[in-house]
Structures are given as C-alpha cells and as structure tokens.
Amino acid sequence: MKLWAGRFSKETDERVNSFNTSLPFDRRMYAQDIAGSVAHAKMLAATGIIDAGDAEKIILGLESILSDIESGLLVPDNDAEDIHMFIEAELTARVGDAGKRLHTARSRNDQVALDTRLYLRGETDNLISLLKKLCVALIKKADEYKDAIMPGYTHLQRAQPVTFGHHLMAYVSMFLRDIERLVGCRRRINVMPLGSCALAGTTYPVDRQMTRELLCFDSVCANSLDGVSDRDFCIELASCISIAMMHLSRFSEEIILWCSWEFKFIELDDAFSTGSSIMPQKKNADVAELIRGKTGRVYGDLITLLTMMKGLPLAYNKDMQEDKEAVFDAVDTICECINTFIPMLGTMTVLRGNMKNAAARGFINATDLADYLTKKGVPFRDAYKISGSLVAWCIENDTVLENVPLEKLREYSEMFDGDVYDAISLETCVNMRSSEGGPSPSSVVRQIQLAKTALEEIR
Ligand code: ARG
C-alpha cells in the first residue's frame, strides 16, 4: 500500500511501479536520508511541532534502521517508490504512530534535494582528496625527473627542449584548478533546502537555521521554489568533473603515445597493462585508453543534466529524478579513473635515455642557435633566418646543429665562435630556460614549492 494511496481508487499498474521507482539508484543515499530525518525530527521537537517522546522514538527507530541497513539485515527492496518512502515506511513499521509524524512540515521534494546535497557534499570532499593525492604523486615524480630532458612539442612536432618534471607539473597546474573549482562548487552544494517543503514553505513554526546547523550546512536556500527545483549543484559538479576528466584524458593520450615504440618514453608496469588475444608481442595501455573513453561518458552525464533541466517549469517535476543516475555516474567514473591512474603513474618506468635521444634529434635547439646570434647583436629576424638555413643544411647533410663544424657555421655568420657548441647543447638549452614557470630544473623546483603551498592552503 502506497503512503499516498488515500486519494486513489486503484492499485498502481505494475509497469508504472517499475518505471517510476528510483530505489535502485537512490538507495545509496540511505545514510543521508536518515541523517536528514534525524535532524528534522530534532527540530520538530525543539519547536514543539511534535512532542519530545515521539522525536525520541523516531530517532531511535531511524538509528536502528541505519545499523540494520549497514549490517545487511535490512535491504531496501524494489517495491518502494524510493529510498525516502522505504525508510519512512520501515520507521512506521518499527515505531508505530510516532513514525507517521516525521513527515510533518516536510515534503519529498525538499527531502530529496537535501539528501542529494548531503550525498554530493561527501562525494565532492572525497574527489577533492583524490585529486590532491594525484597532485602529490605527480609532484613526487616531477621532482625525481626535474632534470630529465625531453622534447617539448607543438603540433606534435618536436619544438623546444623541456624536462619531464616540467611536463608533469603542467598537469599539476590543471588538477589544482580542478580542485579550486570543486571547492567553489562545494560551497554552492552546501546550502540547506529543508523547510522549502513541497514548494511553498510551511505554516508550521519551523526553525530552518537549527536544521542547517545540525547538518553542517553553510546557509539555507533563500527561496522555497528555488530550494526544491534547483539542480545547478548537480550540473556544476558534473561540469567540474567533465573538465577534470578532460585533463585526465589528455594525460592518458600522452601516456598512450609515450608507450608506443615510436616514442618509448615510458614503460607501464605489467600490472597496469594488458595483452592481446592474438598478437603475442602486444602490451597495451588499456587503463589510459579507458580513461580517455570514459571522458565521453562523463560529458554525456553533463549533457543529460543540462537537457533534463532546460525546459522545466518551477518547481519540482518528476523529470528531476533523472538527475541522480547522471551525476552519480560522473562521480563514480572519475573516482574510479583517478584511483587507477595514481598507481599506474606510480609504477611506470621513465626511460630518460629515450627522451634525451628524441630531444637530440628534431633540431629543438634551433631557437637557441638564433638566440646565440641575437645575444651577439644580430637582429632576431636575421638570426632566425640563419638558423633556419643551417637546419636545412643539416637535413641535407644528415647531421645535427651541434655537429656542424665552426668553419661551416661561419659561412652563414661571422658572429659564430667556439662557444656556440656549449650554447646549443641540450643541457644549456634546458638549464638556461629558467624563467618563472619554465622547464629548467631550478624553475621546476620553484613550481613544486608553489604547488605544495597551494595544496596546503586548500581548506
Ligand atoms: N524519487 C523522487 C526523486 O528522486 C523523490 C521526489 C518525489 N517527489 C514527488 N513529488 N514525486 O526525485
């Protein structure tokens, strides 16, 4: 029998029951639902809306339900319409009439908004701490490889020398921004909707501030219509997660490239690679590929939420029940990705020699050769042209700039001297790039210090 059966003369069609229920995916909010109800009951008693004895029974009943669900003794079954109805019905079965008083001055509309906010608040905290762990792992590697020279790319063409530590710290910058966004998002999640009731508040003398305090919210929703119909916090969280997934996906793409024989900059641990059913030589970076693939799925979650909300009149509409699967999927997916990504990074082997060899070819010191002349007074545009012509000569003669004899260099410019070889050695090229944010080991050390401070400052 439905809690709302009073107005109806027929049982709900079985097909409607299974279509309508959200229990299979909102049962995960049972602990938040119970915490919200306990706070609500305390507030109802404190304001004299229900009596203290009933509140006591309600709270004890809810606590016993919580521990029974946690121990597996009580399983939310699929006959209930959602987790809220399930718990309320179970409470009444356990404590009788007192249980029927719990829903005074409350609606499932503000209840579900409350539970979702409580649940996502916890998940956001969890995600922030996972991203922090990822940054710590990256910083450790960056420090280890702050002097490992590798080619930096633009257009996926070798461009200028950087260090592997520098490259890793670029990702730390991205993940720090992701954390910052999540911290901001958490503030907007952490607003208490209870007391909005169905849509129009209540005639009961509720104390919303008391409930807010009990549940550790920063503030209460300012408008009851908005309180029950706002899902911005789901959309915002899914969009923060989408951006973070985009970062993970770019990183994954690079890992896939670096693992290929064409690059061979890194080797993933066997425990984080997979083989082929037919090609015995294969070792694939499936984890990275899956993260790249799952990014599309998370974008899908975001689009689901945006599209679901775009045409809804105020206030609550059942469409909004669709919010949970999408936002939960986004949260679950990114957490699983990061949890696998961190140990994959931690166990990879970095092949410094291969990086260095790649850096030694591709004329990534051509800019430095031009800069050498510029520092001797040649205008940069002229120096650029000379350096370009020398690159063309090297390609024709199958050599690299460092190996061009001084006499040859002088044919292109009188300004070349013996010190040019040191000026264009890869080590010099990297060490001299010590501008703020640059690739030199000393710059990377500064970036690491700044990132560590930023991590410490996050809440
Ligand atoms: N299961 C519903 C949801 O997830 C709870 C709110 C139901 N409210 C209503 N008026 N039908 O959105």
Boltz pocket constraint, residues with backbone or C-beta under 6 A from the ligand:
constraints:
  - pocket:
      binder: B
      contacts: [[A, 20], [A, 22], [A, 26], [A, 81], [A, 82], [A, 108], [A, 109], [A, 112], [A, 316], [A, 317], [A, 318], [A, 320], [A, 321], [A, 322]]
      max_distance: 6.0
